[in-house]
Amino acid sequence: MMAKEIIPDSTITCPECGHMKTETMPTDACQWFYECENCHSLLRPKAGDCCVFCSYADVPCPPIQKGDKHCCY
């Protein structure tokens, strides 16, 4: 069985101002903070999410894509 291909890029959307930016995610860790380049809000994961990409982006982080549900706990 072939391993699932990991999508490295995700478009993150600021919940404060709606600014969108495509970023390359870390492949071996979750990102807990992200500063919006437009309004400078500091984003943190929503309760129950492991990282800002899982909370505010269109593609979850690579550890979650790999099936590691406990990657950051």
DAJO-V740821 format. One record per pair of residues at least 6 apart in sequence whose C-alpha atoms are under 8 Angstrom apart, sorted by the first residue. I is the first residue (numbers start at 1). J is the second residue. D is the distance in Angstrom with one decimal. If there is no record, write none. Layout:
BEGIN
((I	J	D) (I	J	D))
END
This chain:
BEGIN
((4	66	7.3) (6	62	6.2) (6	65	6.5) (6	66	7.2) (7	59	7.6) (7	62	7.1) (7	65	8.0) (8	24	5.6) (8	25	5.7) (8	26	7.8) (8	27	7.2) (8	62	6.9) (9	22	6.5) (9	23	5.5) (9	24	4.4) (9	25	5.9) (9	59	7.5) (10	22	5.4) (10	23	5.6) (10	24	6.5) (10	25	7.0) (10	53	7.3) (10	57	6.0) (10	58	5.9) (10	59	5.1) (10	60	7.5) (11	20	6.4) (11	21	5.3) (11	22	4.0) (11	23	6.2) (11	57	5.3) (11	58	5.7) (11	59	7.3) (12	20	5.6) (12	21	5.5) (12	22	6.2) (12	23	7.2) (12	53	6.5) (12	56	5.5) (12	57	4.0) (12	58	6.7) (13	19	5.6) (13	20	4.4) (13	21	6.8) (13	56	5.7) (13	57	6.0) (14	20	6.5) (14	36	6.4) (14	41	7.9) (14	43	7.6) (14	56	7.0) (15	56	7.4) (16	39	7.8) (16	41	7.2) (17	38	7.8) (17	39	6.7) (19	36	7.5) (19	38	6.5) (25	31	7.9) (25	53	8.0) (25	61	6.6) (25	62	7.3) (26	61	7.7) (26	62	7.4) (27	61	7.6) (27	62	5.4) (27	63	7.0) (28	62	7.1) (28	63	6.5) (29	62	7.9) (29	63	6.9) (29	71	7.7) (29	72	7.5) (30	50	6.6) (30	51	5.4) (30	52	8.0) (30	61	6.7) (30	63	7.4) (30	71	7.6) (30	72	6.5) (31	51	5.1) (31	52	6.1) (31	53	7.3) (32	44	5.8) (32	45	6.2) (32	50	7.5) (32	51	4.9) (32	52	5.8) (33	42	6.6) (33	43	5.6) (33	44	5.1) (33	45	7.5) (33	51	7.7) (33	52	6.4) (34	42	5.7) (34	43	5.0) (34	44	6.8) (34	52	6.8) (35	41	5.6) (35	42	4.5) (35	43	6.1) (36	42	6.6) (36	43	7.4) (43	52	6.7) (44	51	7.2) (44	52	5.7) (45	51	4.9) (45	52	4.6) (45	53	7.9) (45	54	7.4) (45	55	5.6) (46	52	7.6) (46	55	5.8) (49	55	6.1) (50	71	7.5) (50	72	5.8) (50	73	7.5) (51	61	7.4) (53	59	7.0) (53	60	5.6) (53	61	5.8) (54	60	4.6) (54	61	6.1) (63	69	7.7) (63	71	6.1) (64	71	7.1))
END
